[in-house]
Amino acid sequence: MYTMIREIYEPDIGEKIINSWVRYLDDCWIIWYEEYGTIDLFQRILENLHDSIKFTKEISNEELSFLDVRIFKEGNKLETDIFHKETDSRCYVPYNSAHPKHILHNIPFTLASRIHRIVSKPGDRYPKLEELKKILIHLKYPIKVIENAFQRASNPPITLDPPDNTEIVPFISTYNKNNPNIYENIILPACNSLKLISPFQNCKFRRTYKQPRSLLRILNKNNKNTIKGITKCMEARCTCCDTMIMGTTLKLKSNTGFQHFDIRYNLDCLSHNVIYILICNGCDNFYIGQTGGMFRNRLTLHRQHIAQPRYAILNVSRHIASCANNLRKKFLASPIIQLSPHLNKNDRELKEKKIIDMLNPRLNA
């Protein structure tokens, strides 16, 4: 995009446009001056970057919104305020919900900090903080918790604390507000005794909570043994789920057209000891591979090599990096065969060769 702008516009104007351009995912914002010419030309430049890109523009001489910020003119200055969509229901976590207290106490602080950070006019902050206070009181937040959070948000620390090089030893447990406090009563006294031993003298023990299984994950786990096919693991922040091919049959490109491959196993991102398929989204050609570890970890390695093809070991990574260079989602992938846990690498390679001979994938050549 920057290259096209520099080619079409005069050098000084092109650099001004580039420096004014602000983007977060698919939301963009720019201050456009008359000296730049018509903005329709700039919109055509954006839409010519890729066939699937279609921009709609909103222009105003008074105010515009960008993400959760309302930007408006007042005199010869730009001021900012919080922007709420019509569908915003202010649905915050109630204080009596089953969350650790430190999370509940941080919610008023985060919301108040957002007001101080975005609202540029000090006189406009107080009404918004009062409105927020009423909402939090309705959600059963204690007034003392709210006032302490608001006080912290209005007086942020001027300097950051120096980095603490103390090694952290976490005590990880699933949070449940009905569980007894074994950390304070049992674990912490035992940890303090460990500090008398040399390996633990410079350690700091910390209580850490992990997220309990959601109802969706419990139901998916219960259904794994009855439903054959490829599913997503549904774990939070799993980068593999976005590229998984789900279903019981795969439609694969071949020299004579397309062929179908039936899935006879229960497979997901967390499957181990598998034969897997990697499909290039640029040309629909595919690659067959094998791994003894978790499929998600193997896919992470492929993704890293595609992002930096100069480090790639396999030709398939270099091919996808080149062929699908302009695509956001460069490939699709999934495990297709589950092997017995006792089989070793030689067994997997023999099974991989058998599948390659049967499907004749072009990217294995």
N, C-alpha and C positions, 0 to 999 in steps of 0.2 A: 504493500500500500504506500509506504513512504517513498519508494522509488517512483511510482506513478505520479505522486503529488509533486515531487521534485522535477519530473519531466514536463508536466503540464503547466505548473505555475512558475512565476518568476522566483529566483532563488530566495530572496528575502521573504516574500509572501509564503512560499512553500514551507520554510522553516517556522514561520509564525503559526501556520495551520497545524503543523506537526506538534509544536509545543503546547498548543491550546487543546489538542484532542485528548479527551479523558474517556476511558472505557473500563467497564467492569462486566465481564462476560458479554451479554448481548445488549447491555444498556450503555449508551454513549452520550456524551455531552460536549459541546464546544461553544465558545463565544465567537460569533461570526461578524466580522466588520465589513462595511461596504466596499473597502478597497480590495477585498478578496474576490469580488465578482459575485455571480449568482451561486447560491448554495446547491441548486439542482445539478450543476456539473460535479460538485463534490459528492453528491449522493450517487451519481452514475459511476463514479470511480469506485465507491464502496461496493455497489452491486455487481460490478464487473470482476470483483475479486474471485467470485465463485458462482456457479449457476444456481446454487441453493440459497444464496444470500438475498434477502429482500428487506430493505430498510423502509420504515415509515418514520416520518419526521414530525416533530412538534416544534413550532417556532413562536416565540413571544418576545415582545419588547419590554414586558413588565416582570413576568415570573415564569419559572419552569421548575419541575421536580426532577431530581436525579437520585434514584434509589430511595432512601428514606429522608432526603434533604430537599426542602423547598428553598429555591434560590430566587431572590427578588431584588428589584432595584429600589433604592430609597435615596433620592437626590442623585449624587454622582458616585454612590457606593453600592456594592453588592452585599446584601445581608442574607443570612441563612436561618431557617427555622425547620422544625421537624415536619415531615410530610407523612400523613396517614392516608392509606387507601380507604375507599368507602367500605370495603369488606373487612377492614381491621376491627376485630371485636375486642381487642385488649385482653385476650384470654391468657392471663399469666397463671403460673402454678400456684394453687392455694397453699396457705401455710400449713394446713392440716394434712397435706398429701404425704405419701410415704417416700420422702427424700431426706438425705442427711441434712442436719441443721446448717452446716456451712454453705450448702447450695442454696437453701431457702434464704439465708441472711445475705447472700450475694446478689439475689434478684433485685431487691430495692436499690442496692448500691449501683448495679449495672444500669438500671433504667434511669436513675438520677444522673449518673455520669454521662449517659447519652444526651440528656437534656443540656447539661453544662457544655458538652463538647459541640453540639450542633447549633443550638440557639445562640446566635451571635449578639443579640441585644440583651443586656442584663435585665432590663425591665420586663422582658417577656418570659423570663425563666420562672419567676415566682408563681404566676398563675398555672403554669404547666406542672410545676412541682406539687402545688396544692391539688390539682386534678389527679395526679398520680397517687398522692397520699390517700385520697378518698377511695380510689380503686383498690389500693392495697389493704386498707382497713376493711373494705367489703369482703376481701379474700382472707380475712382473719389474721392478718399480720399485726403483731403487737406494735403499738405506737412507739415504744422505746426502740425496737428494731428498726423501724422506718426512720426515726429521727437520727439514730446513730449512722445509718447508711447515708442519709442525706448530708450529714455533717462531713463524713469522709469524702463524699463526692464533690462537695464544695471546696474542700481543702486538700487537693491531691498532693502527694509528696513532691517537693522541689527536686530532690536528688534521689537516685535509685540506690538501694542498699548494695554494698560491694558483693561480688559473687561469693557464695558459700561453697568452699571446696570439700565440705564434710560429706562423706559417703552416706547415702540414704539407704536404709534397710527397710523395705515396706512390709507391713503386715496386711495381707490382702484377704478380704472377706466380702461376701455378698451382703448388701445392706438389707436389713429388715428391722423396722422400728420396734417390733415386738420381741426381738432377740435380747437376751441379757447382755450387759456391757462387760463382756469378758476381757476386752482389750484393757480397760482401765483397771479392772480388778485382778486380772491374772497375767495377761501377756506383758503389760508395761513393767510391772515389778520384776518379772523374769528377765526382761530385756535390760533393765538397769543393772541387774546382777551380772549379765554378760559383759557389761562395760568394764568389769574388773579384769577380763581376759584380754590380752594384748591385741588380738585381731579386731576386737570390737571397741577399743578405747576411743577411736576417733569417728565412730559411727553415730548416726542419728536415726532413731527408730520412728517410723511414721505409720499411722493407720491409714489404709487406702481401701476404698470400696470399689468393687466391680459391679457392673450392671447385671441384675438378675435376668434370667431368660424371659423373653416376652411370650405372650400367649401364642403368637404366630410361630415363633421358633419351636415351642413345645408341640404344637399341632403338626408342624412340618416334620419334626423328628419322629412323631408317632406314626406318620403316614409313610415314612421312608421304606419300610419293609413291605408295604402293600402296593405301592405305586412304582412301576418301572419307568425309567427314563432319566433325563437330565434336569436338575432343578438348581436354583440358586441357594447359597447357604444362608442368605438374609442376615448376615452379620453386619453390624454397623461398620462403616468405612471400608468394606471389602471392595477392593478395586477390580476384583475378578468378576463379580456379579454383572457389571455393566457390559462385559463382552461375552457372557455365556450364551450358548445356543441351547434353548430349552426345548424339550419335547421327547418323543419316542422314536422319531425318524429324522435322519439328516438327508437333505437333498444336495448332492455334491456334483460339481462340474467335472466332466470327463471329456476325452477326445471325441466321443460320439454324441455328446449332448449332456444329459444329467443322469445320475444314478442315485438310488436310494440305499441308505444304510440304517438298519434297525438297531435300536439300543435295547439291550437285554439286561441291563444292570441298573441299580440305583446309584446315581452319580451326582456329585455337586462339586463346588469349589474346594472342599476340604478332603476330597478323595485322594488316597495314596495308592502307589503301585499301579499305575494306569497307562494305557495307550491313549493318546489324545490327538485332536485335530486342530489345526490352526489355519484359518481361511483369510486370505488377503481381501480386504474390501475394495481394493483398486481393480482387481481383475477376476475375483471369485475363484482363483486357483488355490489349492490347499496343500498342507504339509502334514505328515504323520510323524509323531514323535512318541517318546516314552520317558517316564520318570518313576523312580522309586519313592520319591518324597511326595509332599503335598502338591497337588496340581496347581493351587493358587501361587505357591512359591516359584514353581517352574514358569508360570505365566508372567510373574514379576520380572524374572530374568529376561524373558523374551522382550517384554516392554522396555526394559532398560537398553537392550541392544538395538531395538528399533529406534529409540530416541537418540542414541549415539552409535550409528552404524560403524564408525571406525573401530569400535571395540568388539563388534559382532564376531562370533565364532562361526555361526551357521549362515549359509547363503540365504536362507529364508528370511532372516532378520534384515539383511541388506536389501533384499527384494521388496519387502513390505515398506521399508523406510523410503524407498524410491518410488514405488508404484502407488502407494497411498499417501504420498507426502502432503497433499492438500486436504486430506480428510481428517476430521476430528477423531472419529473412531476408525482406526486404521485396520483393525482385524477383529474377527470373531473366533472364539475358541471354546472347546469343551472336551472333557474326557469322554471316551467312547467305549472303552473296555476296561473292566475291573479284573485285575489279576490276583491270584491267591497270595496272601502275605508271605508264604514260605518261598515263593519264587524269587530268584536273584536276578542280577542284571543280564546275565547271559540268556536266561529264560525270557526276559522282557524283550531283548533284542531279537530273539527268534520269532516271537509273536509279532513284533513290529514289522519285521521283514515280510512275514506272511500277509499282514494287512496291506503293506505297500505293494506287494505283488498282485494282490486282489483288486485294489482301488486305483493303482497306477497314478499317484499324485505327481503333478508336474514340479512342485516346489521341493521334492526330495531328490530331484535329478542333480 
